[in-house]
Amino acid sequence: MQLDQLLLDGDYAGDPIPRGLSVSGIENDGRKVYPGCLFVCHTGARYDSHALLPKLEDAGCAAAVVSCEREVASVSFPVIRVRDTRLAEALAVSRFYGSPSERLTMIGVTGTNGKTSVATMIRHVLNGAGIPCGMIGTTGYRGLPGKEDAFDGFRTGAAATMTTPPPLTLYPLLAAMLEAGITHVVMEVSSQALAQSRVAPVRFALSVFTNLSPEHLDCHGTMTDYLEAKKLLFRQSGTAVVNGDSPWSDLLLDGLFCQRIACGTLAGCDARAADVVLNGCEGISFLYRTGEWVFPVSVPIPGAFTVQNALLALTAAKALGVQTETAVRSLARIPTVPGRMERVDTAGLPFSVFIDYAHTEAALRSLLNSVRAIRRPGERIVVLFGCGGDRDPSKRREMGKTAEELADFTIVTSDNSRSEDPKRIILSILSGMSDKDRRRVIVDREKAIRYAISNALPGDLILLVGKGHEKYEITSEGVKEFDEKKIVSVALEERKAGHTMEAPGDADQNRETD
């Protein structure tokens, strides 16, 4: 493809684009450069690929995109200076793959919590209405019913752990979905993806805002900046379906011109949930009021948060042309969302185990409040959680405080400690807790899960929180397999065999300060 078809002069305040130069592809990893490719340089927190330019000549690089703010070595191939190399990459990759999003109905879902659940519900409802819908998000890239794993091959490298994949994954993925007969794509859009212009070429027919609470402040700095990143999605959306119960929704849409549809439980919402009933572990039900119409809704996913998620999904589907009766019928048959209040079969043992992705204070509070609302008299809530390393540390103390406030017993453990010492992360969590009798510290997460199940009392509701759908653990030693369902299965067999387990004697278990 011609370079001047990938990079247009009007896109950038940089140098004129060379004419008549063919490129065979696009790359941003110096280890993967191949003859004829366009290389895009990036400056990150830990690397700067601008320094690689002299090494790319021998690999046959055809041209490079660099930041106009960087001084680079002189090379024989053309160098195009731009203001924003990430924006340049997204636009170029999209064009290289034929601008697939322009031929798809794109639906974005953003917010601190609930993105996966809402996106999953929307996809389920659209497919139930006969609309071929794919999904891109935290739990994977989903194809049509019966072909859910058709795009697993795209989930490799950096994309494997990203909510919103990078351009070099996203646009070929959209092209493949288009070729597979998919007409609509619902995708989770993270604040980091928006800040890095990953979806800049995409015009969203409709976008959904779930909520906002402190998260990723290590990246954005303040809640205002975090909100501004989310706002970028709605600048490129035709319709906004927002959580009318969230005080952030008005700020999010302030100054924007997209159509707004608010849904929630408060008066003044365009669509409302009334007469909400929490049916224990069986799910929730409510009346969906939209205009003069009222529809009874039942969703087999427990938790009060399911009400808002279902509201957003129903309203989004209605805005996309799905009959509400059809959407309601589909939601009544939706399977469990992976890692979102997902119940694990305990093979007849007299307690319950749930796996959930909650990894912010707001999500943990919502989860615990929901479980408190459905538990029966005498049932204990046992929550097991940790906090990620190399991420916003301000939430650690608050999550410890919330766990102690709302759970009956807490097991503090590890969760993707990355380069940090997990014991130091745990000490930060413990700084928000004061009752030593209602907690245990077990640094090894697998041992912590086995301890929870080994010591479960009849009626216990055990919540394994933080990893959700993830099947890996990230430590300073790298990434290793970690499937909580498999660990629970082994622990249940041990419990049935009569094995018991004392809390491991972690060296820092009883230390409260450092």
N, C-alpha and C positions, 0 to 999 in steps of 0.2 A: 504494500500500500504506500502511496506517496506521503511523504512527511508533511507536506502542506495541506493534506486532507485530514491529518490527525491534529496538527497544531495550526490554528487559524490566527492570523495577525491580530484580528480584533479581540481575541481572548486575553491578550497579555500586553502589559506595558513593557515589552522587552524588544529584542532584536527582530528584524524581519525574518520570516521563516524561509529557509532555502527552498527553491523550486526544483522539481524534477528528481528529488532524491527518494529512492525506494527504501523502505524498512521492512524487515521480515517479522517483526514483533516488538514487544515492549518488555523491559525488565528493570527492576530496581535493586537487584541483589547482585553484587559484583562477582559472586561465585558462580552465577548462572548465565553470564553474558555469552552470547553466541553470535556468529557472523551475521551482520546486517541488522542487528537489533537497535532500537532506540533505548538508551539508558537514561533513567530519571533519577537524579540525585536528591537525597533527603538529608536534612539535619535533624537528628533526634537527641534525646537526653543523654544517650550513651554512645552515639556514633555520628559520623559525618561522612557520607559516601562521596562527597565532592573530592576528597583526597584520593579516590580510586582512579580518577580519569586517566592518568598516564599509563596505568596497568591495563586499561581497556583497549588500547590500540592493537596490541598483539592478538586480542581475542576477536578482532574484527568488528568492533562497535561501529555502527553507521553514523550515529549522532548522539548528543547528550543534551538533556535539559538540566539547567543549573539555576540556582537562586541568584538574582541580580545583586544580592547583598553579600555574596561570597566571592572571594578572589580565588581563581582556579588556575592550574598550570596550563600552559599552552600545549595544545594537541593538534593532530593533523585533521581530525574529523570535525564537522560543524558542532558548535556549542550554542544552544539557544538559551538566552537569559530570560527568566520570567520572575514575576513577583512571588508566586506561590507554586512550588513544584508539586505539591500534593493535588492542588486543583488541576494543574496541567496534566498530571498522570491520570486522574479520573476522567477528564474530558477525552484525552487521547485513547485510553483503553476502551471507553464506551464507543467511540467512533470506529476503532479498529474492529470491533465485534458487531458493527452495523447498528449502533444505537438501539439495542433491543428494548430498552424501557419505553421507547416511544411507541412501540407496537404492543405493549402490555398495559393492562389496567393495574397501576401500582398503588398499593395500600401500605402506609407506614404506621407503625405503632411505637410510641415512645413514652417515657416516664420512668421513674426510679424503680417501681415495682409493678408487677402484673403484665409486663409486655408479652411474655411467652404464653400465659394463659389466654389473654385477649386475642393474640394472633392465632393461636390454635383454635379457639372458638370460631373466629371469623372464617378460617380455612374450612373448618368442618361444616359450617352453615352454607358457605358458597358451594362446596362440592355436593352437599345434600340438595341444593337447589338446581343441580345440573350445570353449574358454572365451574369449569376446570381451573382450580386454584392451587398454586404451589405456595410454599412457605420457606422463608429464610430467617433463621434466628438462632438463639442460644442452644436449642436442642438439636439442631441440624438443618438440613435442606430437604424439604419434603416434596415429593412428587404427587401424582394423582392417586386416589384410593387404589390400593392393590399394588402400587408402585412407589410406595413412600420412600424407599431407599435408593431410588433411581439416580440420585445425585450425590451419593455418599463419597464418590471419588473426588469431588471438589473440596471436601473438608480435610485438607492437609496443611502441614506447615503452620504458619501464623494464623491462618484462617480457622484452624481447629478449635481455638479457644476464644475467638472473637464473636461477639453478638452480631455485629454487622461486618461481613467479610471485607477485606481490602479490594481495591478496584481490579487487581489482576485475578482475583477469584470471582468477584461479584458480576462483572459484565459478561465473561464467558458463561457463567452459570445462568444468567438471565437469557442469554442466547440459546443455551441448551434447553431451558424450560420452554421457550417459545417454539423451538423445533419439535418438542415433545407434545405439542398441542395445548399447552397451558395458556390461558388467556388473561388470568388475574394472578398477581403475586402479592401476598401479604408478607411484610418483612419487619422485623424488629430493628429500630434505628436508634443506636446509642448516641449519647452526647459526644463521646470521643469521635465517633464516625462523622458526626455533623461538623465538629470543630476541625477535623482533618479533611473535609470536603470529599469524603468517599462517595457520597450520593449526590454530589452537586449536579451531575447531568440529568438526574431523575426528576420528572414532573409527576407528583403524586396526585392521583385523582381524589384521594381521601386519606387523611391521617388522623390518628387517635392519640389523645393524651390521657394517660392513666392517673398520674399523681406525681408529686415531687417531694422528696425529703432528702436530708443531707447524705450525699454519696459522691464519690469521685472529686471531693474538694481538693485532693492532692493534685488533681489535674486542672480544675477550674478556679480554685482559689476561694470564691465566694458563691453563695446561693444565687446571687444576681447573675454572675457570669455563667453558672450552671444553667439557669433559666434561659439566658440569651442563646446558649448553644442549642437547647431544645427548640427555641423559637425559630431557628433556621429551617427546621423541617416544614413549619407551617407557612413560611415565606414562599415555598415551592409546592404548596398544596392547594387544591381547589376547594375542598371541604374539610372542616375541622370538627371532629366529634370529640368532645371534651368531658371530663369529669366535673359535673356541675357542683359537686360537693366540695371540690378543692378550691381553696382561696387563691391558688396559683393560676387557675384557668384564665381569669380576667387579665392578669398581668401578662400571661403568655400570648394572648391574642391582641393585646393593646397595640393599635397602630397597623394591624394587618387587615387585609381585605378579603380573606377567604370566608366562605359561608360558615357560620358557626351553628353547631347543634350541641346543646348541653343536656346531659342526662345524669340523674342522681336521685336522691331522696328528698331534696329540698324543694319548696315551692318556687316556681319560676323556671324550673328546668323544662326543656322541651319534651323530654321523655322521663318518666318517673317510675320508681319501684315503690309499691305500696303493699301493706299487709304482708311484710316479710316474715317467713317462718323458717327457722333453722331446724332441719329434720335430722339432727344428730349426725352420725357418720354416713347417713344415706344421702345427704345433700341439702339443698335449699329450695324454697318456692316463694313466689311473690306475684303480684299483679303488675303487669307492664302497661302503663298508661301513656299513650301517645295520641295527642289531639283528643278526639272524642272516643277513641277506641280503647278497649281494655282487654288484655290477653293474659290468661293464667300461664305462668312459666314455672317449670320444674327443671332443675339442673342437678345431676347426680354427683356433684362435687361439693364436699362439706366446706363450711367456713363462711363467715359474713362477707369476706372480701369477694366471694364468688358472685354476690349480688351485683356489685359494681362492675365486675368483669363481664358478666352476662349482659348487663344494661348496655355497656359500650359496644359489645359484639352485635347485639340485636339492632342497635341504632345504626351502626356502621353498615350492616347488611341491608337494612331498610333503605338507607341513603344510596346504596349500590343497586337498588332495584329488586331486591328479594322480597317476596311477600312475607309479612310478619308471621302469618300462620305457619308457613314453611320453615322459617327460621326457628320458631318456638319448638316445632316438632323435632328438628335436628338437634337442638340443644338438650332436649330431654333424653337423647340417645348418645351424647358425647362420651367417649371413653375418658379415663383418667389422664390428665396432662402429666407427662413424665416429670417426676421430681417436684411436683407442685401439690402438696398435701396428698401425696400418693401413698395409699394404704398397702402395706406388705402383708401377705398371707402368713399368719402365725401358726398355721397347721393345728388349730384347735387349742393352743395354749391360751390361758385366760387373761390375756392383755393384748393391747393393740400397738402396732408400730407404724409410724408414718415417716416418710422422707419428704423434706421440703427445702427449697432453695433460698429461703429467707436469709439474707446476708447484710441487711441494714437494720438499724434500730427500729425504724418505722415498720418494716416488714415483719420483724420478730414480734413487735408489740401487736400488730394486726393478727398474726398467726396465733399467738397465745390467747388473745382476747376471744378469738373465734373458737378455739378449743375449750376455753373456760365456759363458753356459752352452750356447748353441746355435751359436756361431760355430765355424767350422772353422779348423784351423791355418793361420796366415798371413793371416787376415782381420783388418783393422783396424776398430775401432769409432770412428766419427767422430760426435761429438755437437755439435749446434748448439742453443743455448738463450740465454734472457735471463730477467729477472725483472720482474714487474709493478711499475709505479709506484703510489704512494699505497696501498701494501699493506705487510704485515709485512716490514720491512727485515732482520730478524734472520736470515732464511733465505738471504740472498744469498751471504754468505761461505761458508756451509756447502754450498750448491749448487755453488759454484766448486770447493771442496775435493773434493767427491764426484766431480765430472766429471773432475778431474785424476787422481784415484785410480783410477777404473774405466774411463775411456775412453782410447783411444790418442792421440786428437787432439781438441781442443775449439775450437769457434768460438763466441766470446762475442758476443752481439748484443742487439737490443732485443726487448721483448715487452710491448706495452700500457704504455708509459711514463707515460701519462696526463699529469698536470701536472708531473711530475718531469723533470729533464734526464736523458735516457737515458745520457749519458756518466758521470754521477755514479753511476747505478745500476750500470753496468759496472765502475766503479772498486771498488765494494763487492764485486762478484763476484770481481774479480781479487785482492782482499785474502786470499782463501782459496786462491790458486794461486801456485806458485813456479817452475814449469818453463816459461820463455818459449818454448822451442823446440817445445813440443807444443801451442801454441795460436795463434789469431789473434783479433784484435778487429776486428769490422766492424759499426759502429753500425747501418747501414741493413740491415734484415733481408732484404729482397729481394736485395740485393747479396751478403749473406752466403750465402744459399741458392745463388745462381748460382755463387759461388766454390766452395762445397763440391762441387757437381756437376762444375764445370769441372775441378777438381783431384782428383777421385776416382780412386783406384787400383783395379786389378782385385781383386775380392773385398771391397771396402769395404762396411761396413754403416753407412749414413748415417742418423742419427736426428735428425729435425727435431722439437724438443721444446718444449712449452709452449702452443702454440695449438690443436693437435688439430683439433676440428671447427670452430673459429671461422673465420669468413670476413671478419674485420674487424681493423683495428689502431686502437687508441686512443692518440692523442698529445695534446699541449697544443693542437693545432690542431683537435681533434675526432675523429670516427670516419670512417675511410675503408675502402673495400673492400680486403681482403687475403686472397686465396685461395691457400694454399700449394700446392694441387694444380696450379692454373693456372701458378704460378711455376715449379714443378718441371717441368711439361710444356715450357715455353719453354726452360728451362735444358737440358733433355735434347736438344731440337732443336739448340740452340747447340753442345752437346757433340758431337753426331753430325756437325755441319757442320765440326768441327775447331777451333772457337773456344776459346781459353783465356782465363783471367782472373786477373790478379794481385790480391792483397789491396789494396783501396782504402787510400789513405794517410790514415786517420782521424787527426785532430790528436792525440787522446789515446791512440792505439793502444798506445804503449809506456810510458805513464805508469803507475806502480804506486801512487803516493800523490798526495794532493791538498794 
